Amino acid sequence: MSDTMHHDDQKVTTDEEQEQLATRLREAREYLGLSQEEVAEYLKVPRASISAMEMGKRKVSSLELKQLARLYKYPLSYFLDEDEDAESKQLHDATIRALFRTARELSDQDRQQVLRFAQFLRQAGPAPAVPDDDVKWW
């Protein structure tokens, strides 16, 4: 393989990673119901910078990414695509998309209620494990 081909393969991977990061940033912001303006104020950058990040047209600095992960309440690894196997990542992404699609069809008041419930769940921590034989489906 020539150096040029290797460099081109690396560029494709980097472009795909940039696009994936942009998508995850946008979905996380939208999931929380934050505007680009609100995020821009939090980061102390112009709103156009947030738009460019979410379109993959602007690189996100490591400090900005840490701040965004904190704001969006996601682990940094989610945005960096680390520590997740492909199946769990696809399940997580599909769940986020399904929640977004469903919430989009709700009234503003109902979306606010869903957001409050999600915030409650996040604060409550993980649900306790229930043995399979204790689960009743009726």
ABEGO torsion letter per residue (X at the ends): XBAAAAAAAAAAAAAAAAAAAAAAAAAAAAAAGBBAAAAAAAAGBBAAAAAAAAAGABBBBAAAAAAAAAAAGBBAAAAAGBGBBAAAAAAAAAAAAAAAAAAAABBAAAAAAAAAAAAAAAAAEBBBBBBAAABBBX
